[in-house]
Amino acid sequence: MYSPFNQLRKPVDQQNGLENVSQFPAHLVPGRTIAAAAVNEDSCEFGSPKYFALCGLGGIVSCGLTHTMVTPLDLVKCRLQVNPAKYKNLFNGFKVTMADEGVRGLAKGWAPTAIGYSIQGLGKFGLYEYFKILYADLLGEENAYYWRTTLYLAASASAELFADIGLVPLESIKVKIQTTPGFANTMREAVPKMLKQEGVSAFFKSLVPLWLRQIPYTMMKFACFERTVEIIYANVVPKPRADCTKGEQLLVTFAAGYIAGVFCAVVSHPADTLVSKLNQEKGASSVDVLKKIGFGGLWKGLGPRIIMIGTLTALQWFIYDSVKVALSIPRPLPPAPPKAKSE
């Protein structure tokens, strides 16, 4: 079954010689002739196990690297959420943190951040690509195109559901280090203390709030990005993506990623505050935290998070797409209406 999301999937008899080049569907790139070089330029087949593995690798690099880079901003954001009396705003938060702990204090929690978000990136991007193709095949070509926003939302939610199971233990360690004064300075110190005080549940008690934060965030991140890319190419860029240079394509990726990131931050912020408070306060439940901080308290630290998540999301998409370019991973064009409907 052919769908606009399977644009580069090639039957076996179309992969082995120049004589078969003409067998590609003519509507893959309207108005253009597919040259023989296009057959062999990709490092793997679209939708193959190698394709998903390489996409997962791109996710590891993009998520692990970017989250680790913004550890200082994340630390101050978490402290604004759990102790607004001491950390009054973003700049004050940096000032107080450096006064109390020095510049090195801003790096607290970098190790669980790097490990946790690398694991999450593997699942987030690798599984998203898998579920997007799976659901498109189930819907069929026409429905996959006309219901593509729903398809993006469903695929990203499915991917994040699994990705967060790998993230939550490391996220719990990170937040504990960053928000509990004197508890631990490193991951190696924090893990045995958390096990001793709360048992294994210390690492998984915030899974549901994490899902409430990350699943809406990821749904917005992928669906908004995919549709924003379509809009930019259709209304802003004066030529089709196929005619753009790799640099121009990556610039569009960055812009669409930043727009998506702003929406992501707003949608997921209340649950992010809840995760931070749960991991700070031993034995507290979500209801306890909500009663204590109130609705307004859920929005503390939103400004820093918009800056962090907007930049983070843009960089993640830019790095992910750059990895695809560097490794010659198939990059389908934005979806087009099925041939029968566009004629």
C-alpha positions in Angstrom: 0.0 0.0 0.0 1.4 3.4 -1.0 0.8 6.5 1.2 2.2 10.0 1.2 4.1 8.9 4.3 5.8 6.1 2.4 7.2 8.2 -0.3 10.6 6.5 -0.3 9.6 2.9 0.4 10.7 1.0 -2.7 9.7 -2.5 -3.8 12.6 -4.9 -4.2 12.5 -4.9 -8.0 13.1 -1.1 -8.0 16.3 -1.1 -5.9 18.7 -3.0 -8.1 19.4 -1.2 -11.4 19.1 1.7 -13.6 16.7 -0.1 -15.9 14.0 0.1 -13.1 14.3 3.8 -12.4 11.3 4.6 -14.5 9.1 2.4 -12.3 9.0 4.9 -9.5 5.5 6.5 -9.1 5.6 9.6 -11.2 3.8 11.7 -8.6 6.5 11.4 -5.9 8.0 14.7 -7.0 5.4 16.4 -9.3 6.9 17.9 -12.4 10.3 16.5 -11.8 12.2 13.5 -13.2 13.8 11.2 -10.7 17.4 10.7 -11.6 19.3 7.5 -11.3 21.4 9.0 -8.5 18.3 9.2 -6.3 18.0 5.4 -6.2 21.3 5.0 -4.4 21.7 8.2 -2.3 20.0 7.0 0.8 21.9 4.9 3.4 18.8 2.8 4.1 15.3 2.0 2.9 12.5 4.2 4.3 10.6 2.3 6.9 13.3 -0.4 7.4 14.7 -1.5 10.8 17.9 0.3 9.9 15.9 3.5 9.2 14.2 3.4 12.6 17.5 2.6 14.3 19.2 5.6 12.7 16.3 7.8 13.5 16.6 6.7 17.1 20.3 7.6 17.0 19.4 11.0 15.8 17.0 11.3 18.7 19.8 10.3 21.2 22.1 13.0 19.8 19.4 15.7 19.6 17.7 15.2 23.0 20.7 14.2 25.0 22.9 17.0 23.8 20.4 19.8 24.0 19.0 19.0 27.4 22.5 18.7 28.9 23.4 22.1 27.4 20.5 23.9 29.1 21.1 22.2 32.5 21.7 25.6 34.3 18.5 27.1 32.9 16.6 23.9 33.8 18.0 24.0 37.4 16.9 27.6 37.9 13.5 26.9 36.4 13.0 24.0 38.8 14.0 26.1 41.8 11.6 28.8 40.7 8.8 26.3 40.7 9.5 24.7 44.1 10.8 27.7 46.1 9.5 31.0 44.6 10.1 32.8 47.9 13.9 32.4 47.5 14.2 32.4 43.7 12.1 35.3 42.7 12.7 35.4 38.9 15.1 34.0 36.3 18.0 36.4 36.9 17.6 36.4 40.6 17.6 32.6 40.5 21.0 32.5 38.7 22.4 35.1 41.1 21.2 33.3 44.3 22.4 29.9 43.0 25.9 31.2 42.1 26.1 33.0 45.5 25.2 29.8 47.4 27.0 27.2 45.3 29.3 29.0 42.9 29.3 28.6 39.1 29.7 24.8 39.5 26.3 24.7 41.3 24.6 25.5 38.0 25.7 22.1 36.5 24.0 20.1 39.2 22.0 17.2 37.7 23.8 17.2 34.4 24.6 13.4 34.4 21.0 12.1 34.9 19.9 14.8 32.4 22.3 13.5 29.8 21.5 9.8 30.3 17.7 10.3 30.8 17.1 12.4 27.8 19.3 10.3 25.6 17.1 7.3 26.5 14.0 9.4 25.9 15.3 10.8 22.6 15.8 7.2 21.3 12.2 6.3 22.0 10.7 9.7 21.1 12.1 10.0 17.6 12.7 6.4 16.7 9.2 5.2 17.8 7.5 8.3 16.4 8.8 7.4 12.9 7.7 3.8 13.5 4.2 4.7 14.6 3.7 7.3 11.9 4.3 4.8 9.2 2.3 2.1 11.0 -0.7 4.3 11.5 -0.5 5.6 7.9 -0.5 2.1 6.5 -3.5 1.2 8.7 -5.4 4.4 7.5 -4.6 4.0 3.9 -3.2 6.6 1.5 -6.2 9.0 1.3 -7.1 8.9 5.0 -3.5 9.2 6.0 -3.2 12.5 4.1 -6.5 14.1 5.1 -6.2 13.0 8.8 -2.5 13.6 9.0 -2.7 16.0 12.0 -4.5 13.3 14.0 -1.9 10.8 12.7 0.9 13.0 14.0 -0.8 13.4 17.3 -1.4 9.7 17.7 2.1 8.6 16.6 3.8 11.1 18.9 1.6 10.2 21.9 2.3 6.5 21.4 6.1 7.1 21.2 6.2 9.3 24.3 4.2 6.8 26.3 7.2 4.4 26.0 9.9 6.9 26.0 8.9 8.3 29.4 9.2 5.0 31.1 13.0 5.1 30.3 13.2 8.8 31.3 11.3 8.9 34.6 14.0 7.3 36.9 16.7 9.7 35.7 14.3 12.7 35.8 13.5 11.9 39.4 17.2 11.8 40.3 17.9 15.1 38.5 15.1 17.0 40.2 16.0 15.6 43.6 19.6 16.8 43.2 18.5 20.2 41.9 15.7 21.1 44.3 16.6 19.5 47.6 19.4 21.5 49.3 22.2 19.4 50.8 20.7 16.1 49.5 23.3 15.2 47.0 25.7 16.8 44.5 26.0 13.9 42.1 23.9 11.0 40.7 26.2 8.5 42.4 25.3 10.1 45.8 21.6 10.5 45.1 20.6 7.0 44.0 21.5 5.1 47.2 19.9 7.9 49.4 16.7 7.8 47.4 16.6 4.0 47.6 17.1 4.1 51.3 14.5 6.7 52.0 11.7 5.8 49.7 12.6 2.5 47.9 12.2 1.9 44.2 9.0 4.0 44.2 11.2 7.1 44.5 12.2 6.7 40.9 8.7 6.1 39.4 6.2 8.0 41.6 6.2 10.9 39.1 5.6 8.8 36.0 1.9 9.8 35.7 2.6 13.5 36.1 5.5 13.1 33.7 3.2 11.5 31.1 0.8 14.5 31.7 3.7 16.8 31.0 5.5 15.0 28.2 2.7 13.5 26.1 0.9 16.8 25.5 4.3 18.4 25.0 5.4 15.8 22.4 2.1 15.8 20.6 2.4 19.5 20.2 6.1 19.2 19.3 5.6 16.8 16.5 2.1 17.8 15.1 2.8 21.6 15.3 6.3 21.1 13.7 5.0 18.9 10.9 2.2 21.3 10.0 4.4 24.4 10.4 6.9 23.0 8.0 4.1 22.5 5.5 2.9 26.1 5.9 6.4 27.6 5.6 7.1 25.7 2.4 3.7 26.5 1.0 3.5 30.2 1.9 7.0 31.6 2.9 9.7 29.7 0.9 9.4 30.8 -2.7 10.3 27.4 -4.1 9.5 23.7 -3.4 11.6 21.9 -0.8 13.1 19.7 -3.4 14.7 22.8 -5.0 16.0 24.1 -1.7 19.6 23.6 -0.5 20.3 21.5 2.6 21.1 24.7 4.4 17.8 26.3 3.5 15.9 23.2 4.5 17.6 23.1 7.9 16.8 26.8 8.4 13.1 26.0 7.8 13.5 23.1 10.3 14.9 25.4 13.0 12.1 28.1 12.5 9.3 25.5 12.6 10.9 23.9 15.6 11.0 27.1 17.6 7.4 27.9 16.8 6.4 24.4 18.0 8.5 24.8 21.1 6.7 27.9 22.3 3.4 26.1 22.1 4.9 23.0 23.8 6.1 25.0 26.8 2.7 26.5 27.5 0.8 23.3 27.1 3.0 21.2 29.3 4.1 23.7 32.0 1.5 22.9 34.8 2.5 19.2 34.7 6.1 20.2 34.7 5.7 22.2 37.9 3.9 19.2 39.5 6.7 16.9 38.6 9.2 19.2 40.2 7.2 19.5 43.4 6.6 15.8 43.7 10.3 14.9 43.4 11.2 17.6 45.9 8.7 16.6 48.6 9.1 13.1 50.0 5.8 11.2 50.3 3.7 13.9 48.8 0.9 13.1 46.3 -0.3 15.1 43.3 -3.4 16.1 45.2 -1.2 17.3 48.2 0.9 19.4 45.9 -2.0 21.0 44.1 -3.7 21.9 47.4 -0.4 23.4 48.7 0.5 25.6 45.6 -2.9 26.2 44.0 -3.6 26.8 40.4 -1.5 29.9 40.2 1.5 28.1 41.5 1.4 25.7 38.6 2.5 28.5 36.3 5.6 29.6 38.2 8.7 29.6 36.0 6.7 29.7 32.7 8.9 32.5 31.2 12.2 30.7 31.7 10.5 27.5 30.4 9.3 29.2 27.2 12.9 30.4 26.5 14.3 27.0 27.4 11.8 24.8 25.5 11.5 27.1 22.5 15.3 27.0 22.1 15.5 23.4 23.0 12.8 22.2 20.6 14.3 24.3 17.7 17.8 22.9 18.3 16.5 19.3 18.7 14.7 19.4 15.3 17.8 21.1 13.7 20.2 18.5 15.1 17.8 15.6 14.3 17.4 16.8 10.7 21.2 17.4 10.5 21.9 13.9 11.6 19.5 12.7 8.9 21.4 14.7 6.3 24.8 13.6 7.5 23.9 9.9 7.6 21.8 10.0 4.4 18.7 8.9 6.1 15.6 9.2 3.9 13.8 12.5 4.4 10.4 12.4 2.7 8.9 15.6 1.2 6.0 17.3 3.0 2.9 15.2 2.2 0.9 16.0 -0.9 -2.7 15.1 -1.8 -3.1 11.6 -3.2 -2.7 11.7 -7.0 -6.4 11.0 -7.8 -7.5 13.9 -5.7 -5.0 16.4 -7.0 -5.8 16.0 -10.7 
